[in-house]
């Protein structure tokens, strides 16, 4: 069987005997509805969930703010922003800001902003990155998270949250109010929210009891999201589904749709798992690409191997993450440290360290051999050669290939 593994803006070709490849149980093979992207976008806007159409909701408002994803996310904002702008124009709103939710990520260049938003939005709207230094406290969640939100969004009279829905390794799902928390919140807010990732129910695919996700929803409610527009993407980043309307009713409809397409499971554990974050922009740095490891951790057997293909041209992507990653071989020490004081960036290193206690992790990336070894991984320069060698040693190996870091559940 031949596989293409996304890597940066290209892909790697891997060939494995079919008898050695683990098969997955999928709801359906075709993610698409048969409709084109434009039809999907229009259908969602024409049929909003639990609210009026966007132009009716925005009628009478003096301005609007649209929250969109930053460069580390695959969400193709430029594809749907023109349709949102059409709706706002119908409502006679001309003062429109597009705010890129950075969370704790780096700022964009102007060129990056224009590429993410598209030419139409760039010409009609004010493009601005969220800024943690310009956040205001508007309340506190039941779990004690201070909700400090970017003032540009708070000062707008109509707030639209956008994004793409997919599994998130501790928030359950991306999308919905996640555009607010962590998207446009302060470091203190994000740190308090993410500290709950250590709880058992903070896991991919869990919504109802997920403390991180429920805290996110409360932050969105306090902020006052007026409308959401979320898309579902296939592996080539094409829009295959969309929902619009009231948060969080529209978001719940979105995750039901997402699960119907992407809830994947296996009754087998793998000796070797080959995965990637999905290529650019998800593998722009290891801070983002690490999520792919979490997505497949349940299907690798104890003592097995996970091979992550992630280019990481921007290195680690976050300073604290880089610092903590130097100690991934000491899980107990890192876990004790983060329990004493939660540190953003450190939280991902703890997740990596925990995985390393039960599995061997290899990295195909732009990192050199020395740096790869420093963070507890083994560098591989040729995934195919490694697989061929292992199959010569043991022809019965069971190998799972997860090209886009898809969340896989093991069903005992």
C-alpha positions in Angstrom: 0.0 0.0 0.0 1.3 3.4 -0.9 0.8 6.5 1.3 1.5 10.2 1.0 2.6 11.8 4.2 2.1 15.6 4.3 5.4 17.3 5.1 5.7 21.1 4.9 4.3 22.2 1.6 5.2 18.8 0.0 4.7 15.2 0.9 6.7 12.0 1.6 5.9 8.7 -0.2 5.8 5.6 2.0 5.1 2.0 0.8 4.1 -0.8 3.2 2.8 -4.3 2.5 -0.9 -4.4 2.9 -0.8 -7.3 5.3 1.1 -5.2 7.8 -1.2 -2.1 7.7 -3.8 -1.7 10.3 -7.3 -0.7 9.0 -9.5 1.8 10.7 -13.3 1.9 11.3 -14.6 5.1 9.7 -18.1 6.5 9.7 -17.8 7.1 5.9 -15.0 7.3 3.5 -16.2 10.4 1.5 -15.9 13.6 3.6 -17.6 15.7 1.0 -21.3 16.3 0.5 -20.9 16.5 -3.3 -21.3 20.3 -3.1 -18.7 22.8 -4.0 -17.2 25.1 -1.4 -19.2 28.1 -2.4 -22.5 26.1 -2.2 -21.5 24.8 1.3 -20.7 28.3 2.6 -23.9 29.7 1.2 -26.0 26.9 2.5 -24.7 27.4 6.0 -25.4 31.1 5.9 -28.8 30.6 4.4 -29.7 28.1 7.2 -28.3 29.4 10.4 -28.8 27.4 13.6 -31.1 28.8 16.2 -31.0 32.4 14.9 -31.8 34.7 12.0 -29.6 35.1 9.0 -26.4 37.1 9.6 -27.5 40.3 7.8 -30.7 40.3 10.0 -28.7 39.7 13.2 -26.3 42.5 12.3 -29.0 45.0 11.2 -28.8 48.3 13.1 -25.2 47.7 14.4 -22.7 50.4 13.8 -19.7 48.2 13.3 -18.5 44.5 13.3 -15.5 42.4 14.3 -14.7 39.1 12.7 -12.4 36.8 14.6 -10.2 34.6 12.3 -7.5 32.0 12.8 -3.8 32.8 12.7 -1.1 31.4 10.4 -0.6 28.2 12.5 -4.1 27.0 11.7 -5.3 25.5 8.4 -8.6 27.4 8.4 -9.1 29.0 4.9 -10.6 32.3 6.1 -10.0 33.9 2.8 -12.6 31.5 1.2 -15.5 32.4 3.4 -14.8 36.0 4.5 -16.2 37.5 1.2 -19.6 35.8 2.0 -19.6 37.1 5.5 -18.8 40.6 4.2 -21.7 40.3 1.8 -24.0 39.7 4.7 -22.6 42.6 6.7 -22.9 44.9 3.6 -26.6 43.9 3.4 -26.9 45.1 7.0 -25.2 48.4 5.8 -22.2 47.9 8.1 -19.1 49.4 6.6 -16.8 49.6 9.6 -15.4 46.1 9.9 -12.3 44.7 11.6 -10.8 41.3 11.0 -8.9 40.3 14.1 -6.4 37.4 14.0 -6.5 35.4 17.2 -2.9 34.9 18.1 -3.3 33.3 21.5 0.3 33.1 22.6 1.7 32.8 19.0 3.9 35.2 17.2 2.5 38.3 15.3 1.9 38.3 11.6 3.6 40.4 8.9 1.2 42.5 6.9 1.8 40.2 3.9 0.7 37.2 6.0 -2.4 39.0 7.2 -3.4 39.8 3.7 -2.8 36.3 2.5 -4.9 34.8 5.4 -7.8 37.2 5.0 -7.8 37.4 1.2 -7.8 40.4 -1.1 -11.4 41.4 -0.7 -11.3 41.5 3.1 -7.9 43.2 3.0 -9.3 46.0 0.9 -12.6 46.4 2.8 -11.6 45.8 6.4 -9.1 46.8 9.0 -6.7 43.9 9.6 -5.3 43.6 13.1 -3.5 41.0 15.3 -4.8 40.4 18.8 -2.6 41.9 21.5 -2.2 40.4 25.0 -1.2 43.8 26.3 -4.5 45.3 25.2 -6.9 43.0 27.0 -9.6 43.9 29.6 -11.0 41.9 32.4 -14.8 41.3 31.8 -15.4 38.6 34.4 -14.4 35.3 35.9 -15.6 31.8 35.0 -17.0 29.3 37.5 -13.6 27.6 37.5 -11.8 30.8 38.3 -10.4 31.7 34.9 -10.1 35.5 34.5 -11.6 36.4 31.1 -9.3 39.1 29.8 -10.3 39.9 26.2 -8.7 42.0 23.4 -10.3 45.4 23.5 -10.8 45.7 19.8 -13.3 42.8 20.0 -14.9 44.1 23.2 -15.4 47.5 21.7 -17.2 46.2 18.6 -21.0 46.2 18.5 -21.3 42.9 16.7 -18.9 40.0 17.1 -18.5 37.1 14.7 -16.3 34.0 15.7 -14.9 31.8 12.9 -12.6 28.8 12.7 -12.4 25.2 11.6 -13.7 22.3 13.7 -11.4 19.4 14.3 -10.3 17.3 17.3 -8.2 19.0 19.9 -6.1 16.9 22.2 -7.2 18.5 25.4 -9.9 21.0 24.5 -12.0 18.3 22.9 -12.6 20.2 19.7 -11.4 23.4 18.0 -13.9 25.9 16.7 -16.7 27.8 18.3 -15.8 30.0 21.3 -12.2 28.8 21.0 -11.8 31.9 18.7 -12.1 33.9 21.9 -10.4 31.6 24.4 -7.5 31.3 23.8 -7.7 33.2 20.5 -8.0 36.8 21.7 -7.4 36.4 25.5 -4.5 37.4 27.7 -1.7 35.2 28.8 -3.2 34.9 32.3 -6.5 33.8 30.9 -5.0 31.2 28.6 -2.8 29.9 31.3 -5.7 29.5 33.8 -7.8 27.8 31.1 -5.1 25.4 29.8 -4.1 24.4 33.4 -7.2 22.1 33.4 -5.6 20.0 30.6 -4.2 17.8 33.3 -7.7 16.5 34.3 -8.8 13.2 32.9 -11.8 14.5 30.9 -9.6 17.0 29.1 -9.2 14.9 25.9 -9.9 14.8 22.2 -13.5 14.2 21.2 -14.8 15.0 24.7 -17.2 17.9 25.0 -19.9 17.4 27.7 -17.5 16.8 30.6 -14.4 18.5 29.3 -13.3 21.1 31.9 -11.2 23.1 29.3 -13.9 23.2 26.7 -16.7 24.1 29.2 -14.5 26.9 30.5 -14.0 28.1 26.9 -17.7 28.1 26.3 -18.3 30.2 29.4 -15.6 32.7 28.3 -17.4 33.0 24.9 -20.7 33.6 26.7 -19.1 36.4 28.9 -17.6 38.0 25.8 -20.8 38.0 23.9 -20.3 36.2 20.6 -23.2 37.3 18.3 -22.7 34.8 15.5 -20.3 31.9 14.6 -19.2 30.5 11.3 -17.2 27.3 11.4 -16.0 25.0 8.6 -15.0 21.4 8.4 -12.0 20.5 6.1 -10.8 17.4 4.4 -7.2 16.3 4.3 -6.4 18.6 1.4 -7.9 21.5 3.4 -10.9 21.8 1.2 -14.2 22.9 2.8 -16.5 19.9 3.0 -18.9 21.2 5.6 -19.9 24.4 7.4 -22.3 25.6 10.1 -23.4 29.1 11.0 -25.6 30.7 13.7 -25.9 31.0 17.4 -23.1 29.9 19.7 -23.0 27.3 21.0 -26.0 25.6 19.3 -24.4 26.0 15.9 -21.1 24.7 17.2 -22.7 21.6 18.7 -24.3 20.9 15.3 -20.8 21.3 13.8 -19.2 18.8 16.1 -22.0 16.3 15.4 -21.2 16.8 11.7 -17.5 16.5 12.2 -17.9 13.2 14.3 -20.1 11.7 11.5 -17.1 12.1 9.1 -14.0 11.8 11.2 -14.6 9.7 14.3 -12.1 7.0 13.6 -11.3 3.9 15.7 -9.3 0.8 15.7 -9.6 -2.6 17.5 -5.8 -3.1 17.1 -2.8 -1.6 18.7 0.1 -0.7 16.4 3.8 -1.7 16.8 4.6 1.4 14.7 2.6 4.5 14.0 3.6 6.9 11.2 1.9 10.3 11.4 2.3 13.9 10.5 0.6 17.1 11.6 -0.9 17.5 8.1 1.9 19.6 6.6 2.0 23.4 6.4 0.9 25.3 8.4 0.4 22.7 11.1 4.0 21.6 11.0 5.4 25.2 10.9 6.9 24.5 14.3 7.0 21.6 16.9 4.6 23.5 19.2 1.9 22.9 16.7 3.0 19.6 15.3 3.1 18.0 18.8 -0.7 17.7 18.6 -0.3 14.8 16.1 1.5 12.8 18.7 -1.5 13.2 21.1 -3.9 12.2 18.3 -2.4 8.8 17.8 -1.0 8.0 21.3 -3.9 5.6 22.2 -3.2 3.2 19.3 0.5 2.6 19.8 1.3 -0.4 22.0 3.4 0.1 25.1 7.0 -0.1 23.9 6.0 0.7 20.3 7.2 3.5 18.1 5.7 6.7 16.8 7.3 8.4 13.8 6.3 12.0 13.4 7.0 13.8 10.1 6.9 17.5 10.8 9.2 20.0 9.0 9.3 22.6 11.8 11.0 25.3 9.8 10.4 27.8 12.7 11.9 25.4 15.2 10.1 25.0 18.5 7.7 27.9 18.0 7.6 29.0 21.6 10.4 29.8 24.1 9.0 28.1 27.2 8.2 25.0 25.2 11.7 24.9 23.9 13.1 25.3 27.4 11.0 22.5 28.9 11.5 20.2 26.0 15.1 19.8 27.1 13.9 17.8 30.1 11.4 15.4 28.5 13.2 12.3 29.8 12.3 13.4 33.3 8.5 13.1 33.2 8.1 12.9 37.0 10.1 16.1 37.4 8.3 18.0 34.8 4.9 16.8 36.1 5.7 17.9 39.6 6.9 21.3 38.3 3.8 22.0 36.3 1.5 21.0 39.1 3.2 23.5 41.3 2.9 26.2 38.7 1.2 25.9 35.4 3.3 27.3 32.5 2.1 27.7 29.0 4.5 26.0 26.6 5.6 23.7 29.5 2.2 22.0 29.3 3.0 20.6 25.9 6.5 19.4 27.0 4.8 17.5 29.8 2.5 15.8 27.3 5.5 14.7 25.2 7.4 13.5 28.3 4.4 11.4 29.4 4.2 9.8 26.0 8.0 9.0 26.1 7.5 6.9 29.2 5.7 4.3 27.2 6.7 4.7 23.5 9.7 5.4 21.4 9.3 8.6 19.4 11.2 9.4 16.1 11.2 12.7 14.3 11.7 13.4 10.6 12.2 17.1 10.5 14.5 20.1 9.9 15.9 19.7 13.4 19.5 18.3 13.4 20.4 15.0 15.1 21.8 16.6 18.2 18.8 18.8 18.9 16.4 15.9 18.2 18.3 13.8 20.8 18.2 16.6 23.3 14.4 16.5 23.4 14.1 12.7 23.8 13.4 11.8 20.2 15.4 9.9 17.7 16.1 11.5 14.3 15.3 9.6 11.2 16.5 10.8 7.7 14.5 8.1 5.8 11.2 6.7 7.1 11.0 4.1 4.3 14.4 2.7 5.1 13.5 2.4 8.8 10.2 0.6 8.0 11.9 -1.8 5.5 14.6 -2.6 8.1 12.0 -3.3 10.8 9.9 -5.5 8.6 13.0 -7.6 7.7 13.5 -8.1 11.5 9.8 -8.9 12.1 7.5 -9.6 9.1 4.5 -9.6 11.4 4.7 -6.0 12.5 1.4 -4.1 12.6 1.8 -0.5 11.3 -0.7 2.3 11.5 -0.4 5.2 9.0 -2.2 8.4 10.0 -1.1 11.0 7.4 -3.0 14.0 8.8 -2.6 13.6 12.5 -6.2 12.4 12.8 -7.5 11.5 16.2 -7.7 7.7 16.5 -9.6 5.9 19.3 -8.6 2.4 20.4 -11.7 0.3 21.0 -11.0 -2.6 23.3 
